[in-house]
């Protein structure tokens, strides 16, 4: 996988990760007993769905260019990116075990993406 395709793949993973934070914000914005209008008018939910839609189109483009066995391991990076972004932007705790697991995942991505 060349550098431009690798960067596009990484961008998809980052966008998927940001989408997870938007989903969390959408869930937090809903009232205890949400009605249909609460779901339909939830800006966070609409933003996350739009981002996921665009990212899905990007992912399909990536899969046209790269074999799945090379592209898919990058999705594992979301297990590190999501908790880190949640810590930075949502104030959620970030434990050393999460970081250690992320390092192991990144090592696995590096191993799986080599020829």
PELIN-V378967 format. One record per residue. N is the residue number from 1. RES is the residue in one small letter. PHI is phi in radians with two decimals (* if undefined). BURIAL is # if it has 16 or more other ideal C-beta (glycine too) atoms within 10 Angstrom, else .. Layout:
N_RES_PHI_BURIAL + N_RES_PHI_BURIAL
//
This chain:
1_x_*_# + 2_x_-1.31_. + 3_x_-1.03_. + 4_x_-1.05_. + 5_x_-1.20_. + 6_x_-1.09_# + 7_x_-1.17_. + 8_x_-1.13_# + 9_x_-1.12_# + 10_x_-1.09_. + 11_x_-1.09_. + 12_x_-1.08_# + 13_x_-1.12_# + 14_x_-1.11_. + 15_x_-1.14_# + 16_x_-1.07_# + 17_x_-1.14_# + 18_x_-1.10_# + 19_x_-1.02_# + 20_x_-1.11_# + 21_x_-1.15_# + 22_x_-1.13_# + 23_x_-1.09_# + 24_x_-1.10_# + 25_x_-1.11_# + 26_x_-1.08_# + 27_x_-1.12_. + 28_x_-1.19_. + 29_x_-1.42_. + 30_x_-1.36_. + 31_x_-1.22_. + 32_x_-1.03_. + 33_x_-2.10_. + 34_x_-1.18_. + 35_x_-1.75_. + 36_x_-0.98_. + 37_x_-1.13_. + 38_x_-1.11_. + 39_x_-1.23_. + 40_x_-1.23_. + 41_x_-1.78_. + 42_x_-1.40_# + 43_x_-1.04_. + 44_x_-1.10_# + 45_x_-1.17_# + 46_x_-1.09_. + 47_x_-1.13_# + 48_x_-1.17_# + 49_x_-1.15_. + 50_x_-1.12_. + 51_x_-1.10_# + 52_x_-1.10_# + 53_x_-1.09_. + 54_x_-1.13_. + 55_x_-1.17_# + 56_x_-1.10_. + 57_x_-1.08_. + 58_x_-1.10_# + 59_x_-1.14_# + 60_x_-1.08_. + 61_x_-1.08_. + 62_x_-1.06_# + 63_x_-1.20_. + 64_x_-1.28_. + 65_x_-1.71_. + 66_x_-2.25_# + 67_x_-1.17_. + 68_x_-1.04_. + 69_x_-1.16_. + 70_x_-1.64_# + 71_x_-1.36_# + 72_x_-1.09_# + 73_x_-0.97_# + 74_x_-1.06_# + 75_x_-1.07_# + 76_x_-1.08_# + 77_x_-1.11_# + 78_x_-1.07_# + 79_x_-1.16_. + 80_x_-1.77_# + 81_x_-1.17_# + 82_x_-1.07_# + 83_x_-1.08_# + 84_x_-1.17_. + 85_x_-1.13_# + 86_x_-1.13_# + 87_x_-1.20_. + 88_x_-1.21_. + 89_x_-1.71_. + 90_x_-1.96_. + 91_x_1.25_. + 92_x_-1.35_. + 93_x_-1.18_. + 94_x_-2.21_. + 95_x_-1.66_. + 96_x_-1.08_. + 97_x_-1.13_. + 98_x_-1.14_# + 99_x_-1.16_. + 100_x_-1.11_. + 101_x_-1.10_. + 102_x_-1.10_# + 103_x_-1.11_. + 104_x_-1.12_. + 105_x_-1.12_# + 106_x_-1.08_. + 107_x_-1.11_. + 108_x_-1.14_. + 109_x_-1.09_# + 110_x_-1.09_. + 111_x_-1.14_. + 112_x_-1.23_. + 113_x_-1.61_# + 114_x_-1.50_. + 115_x_-1.49_.
//
